[in-house]
Amino acid sequence: MSLKNGRKPKASTVYAEGERPSLAARIATWVFMIAITLYFLVPVYWLVVASTKTTTDLFGTPGFLFADMNFFENLQKLSTYDNGIFWRWMGNSLIYSGLGSVLMTFISLISGYALAMYRFRGRSVVIAAVLGSMLIPQTVLAQPTYLLLVELGMNNTILGVLLPSLAYPFGVLLAFVFAQQAVPLELLEAARLDGASEARAFFSIALKLLSPGGVTILLFAFIGSWNNFMLPLLVISDARLMPVTVGLSGWSQASITIPGLQTLVVIGALISIIPIIIVFVSLQRYWRSGLAAGGVRF
């Protein structure tokens, strides 16, 4: 190879993990990541600051600066307002999200496992239907679902909120992809030769292999159920059955005429994100491994 002007071409430094990007690329990446981090953390910081203020300080002081510390006073008012209905809403959300996400995860796992392991007529149609249903916004389905629940007599009931949430197309698709990679067909064939039934093979063998993917589905299902708003708003009219999302929304609208509710809405919103943080942090290492393993053949 000829050398121009007698100079050797500059060799790029190669590290064990691969070629190191240029300084400009690293700076751009850091700036982008910092901007994304601030985008998500600044609202949480504002929520923490605002929850320590009185109603007067909430509108009379800078939003990102602390004023007089009234967090515990606000928490006491939140706990006693309307006979402590806020904690009833939190309990309802834990029921809807906790029980709902567990059932949703189990149905997704068993459905995705069946689509991945068995070959039957219409299988491709079912998979296409699952993919297509992910393209439909949930707000579009809220009104037809509500009308169906009214016909079944399930409006204003806990079952009316739980039952529609059990259909989770994304969870079925994720379980389908993960089962293709995590469950060897040879292992199932060996179990069948040993006399195990299909149910025994699923619960004793496949379910354990699908547990990382199941934790990933559980996390997404819990967060989706906790943030669910439109369907409970339509189905539930009894304040004692409302989840915290709908209850705080009602307080926010009522704060136009009752100014003291504005502070309660802020501190209630802060408390309502604590369960999501706990679930996310506790399941973090499981759902990352589940996404990495299931995404190999996605």
Backbone as CSV, one residue per row, in Angstrom:
resi,resn,N_x,N_y,N_z,CA_x,CA_y,CA_z,C_x,C_y,C_z
1,MET,0.865,-1.186,0.000,0.000,0.000,0.000,0.904,1.239,0.000
2,SER,0.617,2.167,-0.930,1.423,3.374,-1.045,1.078,4.353,0.066
3,LEU,2.062,5.108,0.472,1.899,6.089,1.528,1.933,7.478,0.920
4,LYS,0.971,8.310,1.237,0.900,9.668,0.719,1.746,10.584,1.594
5,ASN,2.651,11.330,0.920,3.542,12.276,1.621,4.431,11.571,2.633
6,GLY,4.631,10.272,2.456,5.527,9.548,3.342,5.001,9.329,4.731
7,ARG,3.693,9.557,4.975,3.117,9.400,6.301,2.324,8.114,6.396
8,LYS,2.404,7.479,7.514,1.630,6.278,7.754,0.210,6.641,8.143
9,PRO,-0.788,5.864,7.686,-2.169,6.160,8.091,-2.346,5.978,9.587
10,LYS,-3.147,6.871,10.175,-3.371,6.819,11.622,-4.229,5.619,11.977
11,ALA,-3.709,4.791,12.831,-4.446,3.590,13.237,-5.412,3.926,14.365
12,SER,-6.628,3.386,14.268,-7.621,3.609,15.322,-7.353,2.673,16.492
13,THR,-7.538,3.166,17.676,-7.309,2.384,18.884,-8.456,1.419,19.095
14,VAL,-8.164,0.156,19.258,-9.171,-0.869,19.448,-9.036,-1.421,20.863
15,TYR,-10.129,-1.395,21.621,-10.145,-1.885,22.993,-10.775,-3.267,23.028
16,ALA,-10.764,-3.862,24.226,-11.290,-5.220,24.365,-12.763,-5.277,24.005
17,GLU,-13.506,-4.207,24.312,-14.936,-4.214,24.029,-15.258,-3.705,22.634
18,GLY,-14.247,-3.337,21.838,-14.475,-2.868,20.486,-13.804,-1.521,20.271
19,GLU,-13.988,-0.961,19.095,-13.380,0.315,18.758,-14.030,1.440,19.558
20,ARG,-13.229,2.286,20.139,-13.730,3.383,20.958,-14.241,4.501,20.060
21,PRO,-15.444,5.020,20.324,-15.967,6.103,19.486,-15.170,7.374,19.666
22,SER,-15.362,8.290,18.748,-14.639,9.553,18.790,-15.111,10.403,19.968
23,LEU,-14.321,11.434,20.279,-14.650,12.317,21.396,-15.975,13.044,21.143
24,ALA,-16.196,13.484,19.913,-17.442,14.184,19.593,-18.654,13.273,19.779
25,ALA,-18.513,12.009,19.384,-19.629,11.062,19.544,-19.906,10.801,21.019
26,ARG,-18.856,10.706,21.822,-19.055,10.468,23.253,-19.703,11.673,23.929
27,ILE,-19.282,12.878,23.547,-19.885,14.082,24.126,-21.350,14.179,23.740
28,ALA,-21.656,13.919,22.474,-23.054,13.975,22.022,-23.901,12.938,22.759
29,THR,-23.330,11.764,22.992,-24.071,10.718,23.713,-24.343,11.135,25.149
30,TRP,-23.323,11.701,25.802,-23.507,12.141,27.184,-24.533,13.271,27.281
31,VAL,-24.484,14.206,26.366,-25.452,15.311,26.375,-26.866,14.771,26.183
32,PHE,-27.011,13.837,25.261,-28.330,13.256,25.003,-28.840,12.508,26.225
33,MET,-27.983,11.696,26.855,-28.406,10.928,28.015,-28.736,11.820,29.206
34,ILE,-27.965,12.895,29.393,-28.250,13.825,30.484,-29.576,14.529,30.245
35,ALA,-29.841,14.911,28.989,-31.110,15.577,28.676,-32.296,14.642,28.932
36,ILE,-32.164,13.377,28.544,-33.238,12.411,28.779,-33.442,12.192,30.277
37,THR,-32.335,12.104,31.027,-32.435,11.914,32.471,-33.137,13.092,33.140
38,LEU,-32.774,14.292,32.741,-33.428,15.480,33.311,-34.904,15.530,32.932
39,TYR,-35.213,15.102,31.735,-36.608,15.115,31.285,-37.483,14.269,32.207
40,PHE,-36.949,13.155,32.682,-37.729,12.272,33.544,-37.615,12.629,35.022
41,LEU,-36.476,13.148,35.458,-36.268,13.380,36.884,-36.722,14.756,37.357
42,VAL,-36.708,15.760,36.484,-37.117,17.107,36.905,-38.567,17.139,37.386
43,PRO,-39.529,16.500,36.688,-40.899,16.487,37.238,-40.994,15.815,38.605
44,VAL,-40.203,14.757,38.815,-40.219,14.097,40.123,-39.647,15.019,41.188
45,TYR,-38.587,15.735,40.838,-38.011,16.695,41.793,-39.037,17.769,42.132
46,TRP,-39.716,18.294,41.124,-40.739,19.309,41.396,-41.835,18.748,42.302
47,LEU,-42.200,17.482,42.080,-43.236,16.863,42.905,-42.790,16.765,44.358
48,VAL,-41.521,16.428,44.576,-40.995,16.352,45.937,-41.010,17.729,46.597
49,VAL,-40.565,18.739,45.866,-40.539,20.096,46.424,-41.947,20.592,46.709
50,ALA,-42.865,20.394,45.757,-44.227,20.912,45.922,-44.969,20.222,47.055
51,SER,-44.632,18.962,47.328,-45.339,18.245,48.392,-44.991,18.753,49.781
52,THR,-43.940,19.567,49.889,-43.545,20.115,51.197,-44.131,21.494,51.456
53,LYS,-44.893,22.033,50.509,-45.369,23.408,50.616,-46.837,23.458,51.012
54,THR,-47.213,24.582,51.601,-48.623,24.857,51.830,-49.249,25.337,50.524
55,THR,-50.567,25.480,50.531,-51.237,25.945,49.321,-50.772,27.337,48.930
56,THR,-50.532,28.193,49.909,-50.050,29.543,49.615,-48.652,29.514,49.019
57,ASP,-47.756,28.718,49.614,-46.395,28.619,49.090,-46.351,27.936,47.735
58,LEU,-47.303,27.066,47.463,-47.319,26.341,46.202,-47.428,27.293,45.020
59,PHE,-48.160,28.385,45.198,-48.343,29.350,44.115,-47.590,30.658,44.353
60,GLY,-47.034,30.838,45.540,-46.363,32.100,45.844,-44.859,32.019,45.914
61,THR,-44.271,30.829,45.724,-42.818,30.665,45.759,-42.347,29.986,44.478
62,PRO,-41.062,30.113,44.125,-40.543,29.433,42.932,-40.781,27.924,42.997
63,GLY,-41.160,27.367,41.870,-41.570,25.964,41.855,-40.479,24.984,42.214
64,PHE,-39.209,25.301,41.927,-38.123,24.352,42.160,-37.317,24.668,43.411
65,LEU,-37.817,25.587,44.233,-37.128,25.938,45.472,-38.001,25.572,46.663
66,PHE,-37.357,25.030,47.707,-38.086,24.671,48.910,-38.491,25.923,49.675
67,ALA,-39.622,25.822,50.364,-40.086,26.881,51.264,-40.165,26.279,52.667
68,ASP,-41.173,26.645,53.432,-41.355,26.037,54.749,-41.688,24.555,54.604
69,MET,-41.082,23.739,55.451,-41.282,22.296,55.392,-42.619,21.928,56.040
70,ASN,-43.577,21.529,55.203,-44.900,21.134,55.693,-45.292,19.747,55.175
71,PHE,-44.289,18.924,54.928,-44.576,17.622,54.331,-45.455,16.769,55.241
72,PHE,-45.079,16.680,56.512,-45.824,15.807,57.413,-47.218,16.367,57.710
73,GLU,-47.348,17.692,57.738,-48.679,18.268,57.893,-49.559,17.950,56.694
74,ASN,-48.976,18.051,55.496,-49.733,17.703,54.291,-50.091,16.222,54.267
75,LEU,-49.165,15.381,54.734,-49.438,13.953,54.772,-50.570,13.633,55.740
76,GLN,-50.601,14.337,56.865,-51.677,14.125,57.834,-53.020,14.568,57.259
77,LYS,-53.038,15.688,56.572,-54.277,16.143,55.940,-54.737,15.163,54.870
78,LEU,-53.781,14.628,54.127,-54.129,13.647,53.094,-54.741,12.396,53.715
79,SER,-54.213,11.980,54.846,-54.684,10.754,55.488,-56.048,10.916,56.145
80,THR,-56.400,12.128,56.516,-57.660,12.343,57.230,-58.753,12.922,56.347
81,TYR,-58.405,13.423,55.181,-59.416,14.054,54.331,-60.415,13.013,53.832
82,ASP,-61.685,13.335,53.959,-62.785,12.465,53.508,-62.643,11.061,54.105
83,ASN,-62.365,11.014,55.406,-62.232,9.738,56.135,-61.120,8.850,55.589
84,GLY,-60.048,9.486,55.116,-58.904,8.716,54.639,-59.156,7.926,53.377
85,ILE,-59.973,8.466,52.472,-60.320,7.715,51.273,-59.127,7.534,50.338
86,PHE,-58.105,8.390,50.479,-56.930,8.234,49.615,-56.298,6.867,49.785
87,TRP,-56.168,6.410,51.034,-55.547,5.104,51.266,-56.455,3.979,50.782
88,ARG,-57.752,4.215,50.749,-58.660,3.249,50.129,-58.391,3.158,48.627
89,TRP,-58.144,4.302,48.021,-57.800,4.297,46.598,-56.473,3.573,46.352
90,MET,-55.504,3.795,47.224,-54.221,3.103,47.070,-54.397,1.598,47.187
91,GLY,-55.221,1.174,48.153,-55.496,-0.255,48.286,-56.188,-0.820,47.061
92,ASN,-57.133,-0.068,46.499,-57.802,-0.516,45.276,-56.809,-0.663,44.125
93,SER,-55.909,0.307,43.997,-54.907,0.226,42.931,-53.987,-0.973,43.117
94,LEU,-53.644,-1.279,44.367,-52.814,-2.455,44.622,-53.544,-3.734,44.259
95,ILE,-54.856,-3.775,44.490,-55.636,-4.953,44.102,-55.722,-5.065,42.588
96,TYR,-56.102,-3.962,41.943,-56.224,-3.987,40.487,-54.898,-4.308,39.810
97,SER,-53.817,-3.685,40.293,-52.518,-3.866,39.644,-51.828,-5.146,40.089
98,GLY,-51.894,-5.454,41.396,-51.219,-6.650,41.896,-51.871,-7.926,41.401
99,LEU,-53.154,-8.114,41.740,-53.855,-9.316,41.299,-54.001,-9.346,39.786
100,GLY,-54.316,-8.180,39.192,-54.490,-8.125,37.746,-53.224,-8.462,36.992
101,SER,-52.084,-7.947,37.437,-50.831,-8.211,36.727,-50.396,-9.666,36.864
102,VAL,-50.659,-10.291,38.023,-50.319,-11.711,38.182,-51.155,-12.574,37.243
103,LEU,-52.465,-12.336,37.218,-53.327,-13.092,36.305,-52.978,-12.800,34.849
104,MET,-52.696,-11.536,34.559,-52.331,-11.147,33.202,-51.049,-11.844,32.757
105,THR,-50.084,-11.924,33.666,-48.814,-12.579,33.343,-49.002,-14.063,33.094
106,PHE,-49.802,-14.721,33.932,-50.029,-16.151,33.747,-50.732,-16.437,32.424
107,ILE,-51.752,-15.662,32.103,-52.463,-15.866,30.837,-51.535,-15.600,29.650
108,SER,-50.700,-14.580,29.753,-49.759,-14.281,28.667,-48.751,-15.394,28.487
109,LEU,-48.236,-15.945,29.601,-47.246,-17.009,29.508,-47.828,-18.277,28.892
110,ILE,-48.992,-18.670,29.350,-49.563,-19.907,28.846,-50.015,-19.750,27.391
111,SER,-50.455,-18.539,27.012,-50.856,-18.295,25.622,-49.641,-18.252,24.707
112,GLY,-48.606,-17.511,25.116,-47.397,-17.450,24.310,-46.705,-18.798,24.192
113,TYR,-46.726,-19.578,25.275,-46.152,-20.920,25.246,-46.894,-21.813,24.251
114,ALA,-48.213,-21.748,24.244,-49.002,-22.566,23.329,-48.733,-22.175,21.876
115,LEU,-48.619,-20.879,21.608,-48.346,-20.446,20.241,-46.950,-20.847,19.777
116,ALA,-45.999,-20.897,20.697,-44.624,-21.224,20.329,-44.378,-22.722,20.210
117,MET,-45.041,-23.516,21.027,-44.730,-24.942,21.091,-45.626,-25.822,20.223
118,TYR,-46.810,-25.374,19.904,-47.754,-26.225,19.178,-47.994,-25.675,17.777
119,ARG,-48.219,-26.575,16.845,-48.561,-26.238,15.475,-50.001,-26.676,15.231
120,PHE,-50.870,-25.732,14.944,-52.279,-26.043,14.740,-52.828,-25.137,13.647
121,ARG,-53.959,-25.523,13.099,-54.564,-24.763,12.024,-55.033,-23.403,12.561
122,GLY,-54.676,-22.357,11.860,-55.039,-21.010,12.269,-54.037,-20.357,13.201
123,ARG,-52.914,-21.005,13.440,-51.912,-20.452,14.344,-51.383,-19.109,13.844
124,SER,-51.075,-19.024,12.562,-50.562,-17.773,12.010,-51.602,-16.663,12.089
125,VAL,-52.879,-17.025,11.980,-53.933,-16.025,12.082,-54.003,-15.470,13.511
126,VAL,-53.854,-16.357,14.481,-53.880,-15.922,15.881,-52.702,-14.998,16.174
127,ILE,-51.514,-15.367,15.689,-50.341,-14.517,15.911,-50.527,-13.160,15.244
128,ALA,-51.065,-13.153,14.028,-51.318,-11.890,13.337,-52.355,-11.052,14.090
129,ALA,-53.355,-11.713,14.665,-54.371,-10.979,15.433,-53.757,-10.350,16.678
130,VAL,-52.843,-11.073,17.326,-52.170,-10.523,18.508,-51.337,-9.310,18.125
131,LEU,-50.602,-9.425,17.013,-49.803,-8.292,16.553,-50.682,-7.110,16.169
132,GLY,-51.780,-7.391,15.475,-52.661,-6.315,15.055,-53.345,-5.620,16.202
133,SER,-53.680,-6.374,17.249,-54.356,-5.767,18.396,-53.454,-4.791,19.147
134,MET,-52.133,-4.934,19.017,-51.216,-4.002,19.666,-51.243,-2.628,19.007
135,LEU,-51.754,-2.559,17.783,-51.801,-1.289,17.070,-53.033,-0.465,17.413
136,ILE,-53.973,-1.048,18.145,-55.216,-0.355,18.481,-55.036,0.346,19.824
137,PRO,-55.217,1.648,19.893,-55.087,2.353,21.186,-56.148,1.881,22.176
138,GLN,-55.759,1.809,23.441,-56.686,1.354,24.470,-57.855,2.312,24.654
139,THR,-57.635,3.598,24.380,-58.732,4.557,24.509,-59.844,4.298,23.504
140,VAL,-59.476,3.723,22.366,-60.493,3.396,21.371,-61.380,2.255,21.857
141,LEU,-60.796,1.330,22.603,-61.538,0.156,23.077,-62.282,0.420,24.387
142,ALA,-62.008,1.543,25.033,-62.595,1.783,26.352,-64.117,1.866,26.291
143,GLN,-64.646,2.636,25.339,-66.098,2.805,25.276,-66.817,1.507,24.908
144,PRO,-66.395,0.754,23.874,-67.046,-0.543,23.604,-66.934,-1.525,24.771
145,THR,-65.793,-1.519,25.450,-65.631,-2.405,26.606,-66.591,-2.019,27.719
146,TYR,-66.761,-0.737,27.931,-67.691,-0.276,28.961,-69.120,-0.708,28.634
147,LEU,-69.536,-0.563,27.386,-70.887,-0.961,27.001,-71.088,-2.464,27.185
148,LEU,-70.059,-3.236,26.877,-70.146,-4.683,27.071,-70.257,-5.029,28.548
149,LEU,-69.503,-4.344,29.397,-69.572,-4.594,30.834,-70.927,-4.206,31.403
150,VAL,-71.527,-3.149,30.873,-72.867,-2.763,31.315,-73.874,-3.857,30.962
151,GLU,-73.749,-4.424,29.764,-74.651,-5.502,29.360,-74.489,-6.726,30.248
152,LEU,-73.261,-6.957,30.730,-72.998,-8.112,31.590,-73.269,-7.815,33.064
153,GLY,-73.617,-6.568,33.378,-73.880,-6.202,34.765,-72.639,-6.067,35.610
154,MET,-71.497,-5.793,35.013,-70.231,-5.698,35.739,-69.754,-4.274,35.927
155,ASN,-70.549,-3.290,35.509,-70.127,-1.913,35.741,-70.197,-1.600,37.236
156,ASN,-69.279,-0.737,37.660,-69.167,-0.349,39.064,-68.841,-1.535,39.970
157,THR,-68.011,-2.444,39.459,-67.552,-3.598,40.235,-66.043,-3.754,40.048
158,ILE,-65.417,-4.438,41.000,-63.985,-4.712,40.878,-63.712,-5.622,39.696
159,LEU,-64.585,-6.593,39.474,-64.408,-7.507,38.351,-64.488,-6.778,37.020
160,GLY,-65.260,-5.698,36.957,-65.364,-4.932,35.727,-64.069,-4.250,35.335
161,VAL,-63.204,-3.977,36.315,-61.890,-3.402,36.028,-60.860,-4.495,35.775
162,LEU,-60.949,-5.592,36.521,-59.957,-6.658,36.395,-60.101,-7.453,35.107
163,LEU,-61.327,-7.798,34.754,-61.544,-8.714,33.643,-61.000,-8.202,32.317
164,PRO,-61.271,-6.947,31.901,-60.725,-6.497,30.610,-59.208,-6.413,30.578
165,SER,-58.578,-6.234,31.738,-57.127,-6.092,31.758,-56.396,-7.419,31.571
166,LEU,-57.099,-8.539,31.637,-56.438,-9.838,31.507,-55.949,-10.093,30.090
167,ALA,-56.565,-9.435,29.109,-56.103,-9.556,27.728,-54.959,-8.572,27.510
168,TYR,-53.737,-9.105,27.348,-52.542,-8.273,27.245,-51.725,-8.727,26.034
169,PRO,-52.011,-8.186,24.850,-51.350,-8.667,23.623,-49.829,-8.561,23.671
170,PHE,-49.309,-7.481,24.241,-47.854,-7.341,24.306,-47.239,-8.454,25.144
171,GLY,-47.896,-8.810,26.251,-47.388,-9.895,27.080,-47.426,-11.231,26.358
172,VAL,-48.483,-11.481,25.588,-48.576,-12.720,24.814,-47.464,-12.778,23.785
173,LEU,-47.225,-11.664,23.096,-46.165,-11.634,22.085,-44.796,-11.831,22.718
174,LEU,-44.549,-11.181,23.849,-43.256,-11.323,24.516,-43.063,-12.756,25.013
175,ALA,-44.114,-13.370,25.554,-44.019,-14.761,25.998,-43.802,-15.695,24.815
176,PHE,-44.431,-15.409,23.692,-44.252,-16.215,22.486,-42.803,-16.185,22.018
177,VAL,-42.224,-14.999,21.958,-40.833,-14.863,21.521,-39.886,-15.512,22.522
178,PHE,-40.139,-15.291,23.811,-39.254,-15.844,24.828,-39.335,-17.364,24.884
179,ALA,-40.535,-17.932,24.718,-40.686,-19.386,24.772,-39.943,-20.072,23.636
180,GLN,-39.896,-19.435,22.471,-39.164,-20.020,21.347,-37.683,-20.187,21.649
181,GLN,-37.144,-19.300,22.459,-35.724,-19.351,22.765,-35.414,-20.103,24.056
182,ALA,-36.334,-20.061,25.025,-36.025,-20.570,26.363,-36.448,-22.014,26.577
183,VAL,-37.433,-22.497,25.830,-37.960,-23.840,26.070,-37.553,-24.751,24.913
184,PRO,-36.599,-25.665,25.126,-36.204,-26.592,24.051,-37.312,-27.617,23.785
185,LEU,-37.589,-27.867,22.528,-38.589,-28.874,22.174,-38.143,-30.269,22.598
186,GLU,-36.830,-30.497,22.597,-36.334,-31.817,22.998,-36.669,-32.118,24.446
187,LEU,-36.625,-31.086,25.297,-36.946,-31.284,26.709,-38.410,-31.654,26.896
188,LEU,-39.293,-31.029,26.133,-40.709,-31.370,26.212,-40.977,-32.765,25.672
189,GLU,-40.288,-33.129,24.611,-40.446,-34.483,24.068,-39.993,-35.533,25.074
190,ALA,-38.913,-35.246,25.793,-38.451,-36.184,26.809,-39.469,-36.310,27.941
191,ALA,-40.077,-35.203,28.325,-41.097,-35.247,29.367,-42.320,-36.038,28.914
192,ARG,-42.700,-35.904,27.657,-43.842,-36.658,27.142,-43.540,-38.153,27.079
193,LEU,-42.307,-38.490,26.714,-41.926,-39.903,26.682,-41.927,-40.514,28.078
194,ASP,-41.669,-39.696,29.096,-41.700,-40.170,30.473,-43.111,-40.236,31.027
195,GLY,-44.093,-39.882,30.215,-45.480,-39.991,30.640,-46.084,-38.738,31.217
196,ALA,-45.383,-37.616,31.130,-45.918,-36.366,31.670,-46.993,-35.815,30.737
197,SER,-48.064,-35.311,31.317,-49.119,-34.680,30.528,-48.663,-33.304,30.068
198,GLU,-49.461,-32.698,29.166,-49.095,-31.372,28.678,-49.134,-30.348,29.810
199,ALA,-50.111,-30.464,30.700,-50.195,-29.544,31.833,-49.004,-29.733,32.772
200,ARG,-48.636,-30.991,33.019,-47.491,-31.270,33.893,-46.194,-30.748,33.262
201,ALA,-46.045,-30.887,31.972,-44.842,-30.395,31.304,-44.751,-28.881,31.387
202,PHE,-45.900,-28.211,31.285,-45.880,-26.749,31.352,-45.563,-26.269,32.757
203,PHE,-46.284,-26.780,33.764,-46.122,-26.268,35.126,-44.814,-26.714,35.767
204,SER,-44.319,-27.897,35.426,-43.118,-28.418,36.074,-41.830,-28.035,35.356
205,ILE,-41.910,-27.843,34.044,-40.688,-27.598,33.267,-40.710,-26.216,32.618
206,ALA,-41.698,-26.000,31.756,-41.694,-24.776,30.948,-41.857,-23.517,31.783
207,LEU,-42.689,-23.581,32.803,-42.959,-22.384,33.592,-41.700,-21.885,34.299
208,LYS,-40.851,-22.819,34.737,-39.602,-22.411,35.384,-38.650,-21.770,34.374
209,LEU,-38.610,-22.310,33.162,-37.747,-21.735,32.141,-38.248,-20.377,31.665
210,LEU,-39.558,-20.153,31.775,-40.148,-18.899,31.321,-40.174,-17.823,32.404
211,SER,-39.666,-18.138,33.589,-39.778,-17.192,34.706,-39.098,-15.845,34.453
212,PRO,-37.899,-15.779,33.808,-37.341,-14.440,33.528,-38.244,-13.609,32.628
213,GLY,-38.787,-14.229,31.584,-39.720,-13.510,30.731,-41.000,-13.166,31.461
214,GLY,-41.425,-14.045,32.372,-42.628,-13.767,33.148,-42.463,-12.559,34.045
215,VAL,-41.275,-12.388,34.629,-41.026,-11.225,35.474,-41.067,-9.950,34.635
216,THR,-40.543,-10.020,33.412,-40.596,-8.858,32.524,-42.033,-8.490,32.197
217,ILE,-42.846,-9.482,31.873,-44.256,-9.228,31.586,-44.966,-8.689,32.815
218,LEU,-44.638,-9.253,33.982,-45.258,-8.803,35.228,-44.974,-7.331,35.487
219,LEU,-43.743,-6.903,35.228,-43.387,-5.512,35.463,-44.177,-4.578,34.553
220,PHE,-44.195,-4.890,33.263,-44.944,-4.046,32.331,-46.436,-4.077,32.634
221,ALA,-46.947,-5.244,33.001,-48.369,-5.348,33.315,-48.726,-4.554,34.555
222,PHE,-47.871,-4.588,35.573,-48.140,-3.838,36.800,-48.153,-2.337,36.533
223,ILE,-47.160,-1.865,35.798,-47.093,-0.429,35.512,-48.280,0.001,34.655
224,GLY,-48.634,-0.815,33.660,-49.774,-0.476,32.827,-51.076,-0.466,33.602
225,SER,-51.253,-1.430,34.500,-52.468,-1.475,35.305,-52.515,-0.328,36.309
226,TRP,-51.372,0.007,36.895,-51.339,1.082,37.882,-51.678,2.427,37.234
227,ASN,-51.230,2.638,36.001,-51.484,3.895,35.308,-52.788,3.889,34.523
228,ASN,-53.521,2.790,34.578,-54.777,2.706,33.839,-55.759,3.764,34.350
229,PHE,-56.349,4.498,33.432,-57.224,5.599,33.834,-58.587,5.578,33.131
230,MET,-58.570,5.406,31.810,-59.798,5.587,31.046,-60.868,4.565,31.406
231,LEU,-60.505,3.286,31.444,-61.506,2.250,31.731,-62.071,2.363,33.148
232,PRO,-61.240,2.496,34.199,-61.827,2.692,35.543,-62.685,3.943,35.642
233,LEU,-62.315,4.991,34.903,-63.112,6.214,34.924,-64.515,5.960,34.391
234,LEU,-64.636,5.116,33.363,-65.944,4.813,32.783,-66.708,3.787,33.613
235,VAL,-66.004,2.797,34.142,-66.670,1.661,34.786,-67.073,1.988,36.223
236,ILE,-66.189,2.668,36.967,-66.391,2.870,38.399,-67.055,4.224,38.652
237,SER,-68.167,4.207,39.373,-68.825,5.437,39.823,-68.808,5.571,41.341
238,ASP,-68.571,4.484,42.051,-68.487,4.511,43.503,-67.080,4.942,43.909
239,ALA,-66.968,6.011,44.677,-65.658,6.540,45.069,-64.850,5.524,45.864
240,ARG,-65.502,4.615,46.573,-64.787,3.628,47.394,-64.112,2.559,46.545
241,LEU,-64.467,2.437,45.266,-63.880,1.431,44.386,-62.890,2.028,43.392
242,MET,-62.697,3.328,43.419,-61.827,3.977,42.441,-60.356,3.672,42.705
243,PRO,-59.557,3.534,41.649,-58.105,3.490,41.838,-57.575,4.883,42.106
244,VAL,-56.318,4.969,42.488,-55.760,6.252,42.890,-55.671,7.219,41.716
245,THR,-55.497,6.723,40.497,-55.420,7.610,39.334,-56.725,8.368,39.133
246,VAL,-57.847,7.664,39.214,-59.150,8.294,39.020,-59.491,9.195,40.203
247,GLY,-59.174,8.752,41.414,-59.471,9.548,42.595,-58.735,10.873,42.605
248,LEU,-57.442,10.848,42.297,-56.675,12.090,42.272,-57.135,13.005,41.144
249,SER,-57.565,12.434,40.032,-58.095,13.251,38.950,-59.361,13.986,39.394
250,GLY,-60.212,13.296,40.137,-61.408,13.948,40.665,-61.072,15.064,41.632
251,TRP,-60.080,14.836,42.495,-59.644,15.895,43.408,-59.073,17.082,42.630
252,SER,-58.323,16.798,41.575,-57.732,17.871,40.791,-58.809,18.752,40.172
253,GLN,-59.875,18.152,39.692,-60.973,18.946,39.130,-61.713,19.717,40.220
254,ALA,-61.867,19.098,41.389,-62.561,19.770,42.487,-61.730,20.874,43.112
255,SER,-60.405,20.850,42.890,-59.547,21.872,43.498,-59.796,23.251,42.917
256,ILE,-60.532,23.333,41.803,-60.875,24.644,41.245,-61.738,25.434,42.234
257,THR,-62.611,24.725,42.921,-63.491,25.376,43.899,-63.034,25.144,45.339
258,ILE,-62.141,24.140,45.547,-61.631,23.860,46.896,-60.106,23.966,46.831
259,PRO,-59.526,25.149,47.033,-58.079,25.332,46.839,-57.219,24.410,47.687
260,GLY,-57.675,24.017,48.869,-56.853,23.163,49.719,-56.552,21.807,49.123
261,LEU,-57.354,21.372,48.161,-57.130,20.072,47.541,-55.904,20.051,46.639
262,GLN,-55.442,21.201,46.192,-54.307,21.231,45.280,-53.061,20.649,45.924
263,THR,-52.849,20.974,47.197,-51.698,20.410,47.909,-51.869,18.911,48.123
264,LEU,-53.085,18.471,48.406,-53.333,17.048,48.609,-53.131,16.257,47.323
265,VAL,-53.493,16.852,46.194,-53.276,16.185,44.909,-51.790,15.997,44.656
266,VAL,-50.988,17.003,44.983,-49.545,16.934,44.750,-48.904,15.853,45.611
267,ILE,-49.183,15.873,46.910,-48.556,14.872,47.784,-49.134,13.487,47.515
268,GLY,-50.394,13.419,47.110,-50.960,12.128,46.736,-50.310,11.562,45.495
269,ALA,-50.008,12.414,44.523,-49.308,11.959,43.319,-47.915,11.447,43.649
270,LEU,-47.242,12.125,44.595,-45.906,11.676,45.002,-45.963,10.293,45.639
271,ILE,-46.917,10.074,46.525,-47.032,8.777,47.189,-47.442,7.695,46.201
272,SER,-48.233,8.062,45.199,-48.746,7.056,44.267,-47.669,6.478,43.359
273,ILE,-46.535,7.168,43.216,-45.470,6.620,42.368,-44.512,5.736,43.153
274,ILE,-44.628,5.718,44.480,-43.714,4.903,45.292,-43.851,3.413,44.990
275,PRO,-45.072,2.840,44.890,-45.152,1.411,44.553,-44.512,1.066,43.218
276,ILE,-44.623,1.945,42.223,-44.006,1.676,40.929,-42.488,1.644,41.061
277,ILE,-41.937,2.583,41.830,-40.488,2.611,42.033,-40.019,1.341,42.747
278,ILE,-40.762,0.922,43.763,-40.386,-0.282,44.508,-40.400,-1.513,43.604
279,VAL,-41.462,-1.666,42.837,-41.575,-2.825,41.941,-40.483,-2.785,40.883
280,PHE,-40.243,-1.623,40.308,-39.244,-1.505,39.246,-37.851,-1.826,39.761
281,VAL,-37.485,-1.259,40.912,-36.139,-1.481,41.451,-35.947,-2.936,41.877
282,SER,-36.958,-3.517,42.503,-36.831,-4.892,42.989,-36.782,-5.915,41.860
283,LEU,-37.399,-5.615,40.719,-37.431,-6.567,39.601,-36.480,-6.190,38.481
284,GLN,-35.641,-5.190,38.708,-34.823,-4.654,37.632,-33.905,-5.708,37.017
285,ARG,-33.193,-6.437,37.834,-32.229,-7.393,37.293,-32.901,-8.554,36.586
286,TYR,-34.144,-8.854,36.967,-34.856,-9.946,36.313,-35.394,-9.531,34.949
287,TRP,-35.988,-8.314,34.873,-36.597,-7.937,33.595,-35.551,-7.574,32.559
288,ARG,-34.376,-7.109,32.983,-33.326,-6.835,32.001,-32.827,-8.129,31.360
289,SER,-32.636,-9.169,32.180,-32.213,-10.450,31.629,-33.296,-11.069,30.772
290,GLY,-34.554,-10.861,31.166,-35.659,-11.393,30.378,-35.762,-10.742,29.018
291,LEU,-35.592,-9.415,28.957,-35.646,-8.718,27.682,-34.471,-9.121,26.799
292,ALA,-33.287,-9.279,27.398,-32.108,-9.630,26.619,-32.245,-11.033,26.027
293,ALA,-32.760,-11.956,26.830,-32.903,-13.329,26.342,-34.025,-13.439,25.326
294,GLY,-35.139,-12.802,25.587,-36.276,-12.899,24.680,-36.081,-12.123,23.413
295,GLY,-35.183,-11.127,23.415,-34.984,-10.326,22.219,-34.023,-10.932,21.235
296,VAL,-33.443,-12.109,21.545,-32.490,-12.725,20.633,-33.137,-13.104,19.318
297,ARG,-34.410,-13.574,19.406,-35.075,-14.032,18.198,-36.260,-13.164,17.836
298,PHE,-36.288,-11.950,18.362,-37.427,-11.059,18.110,-37.316,-10.468,16.719
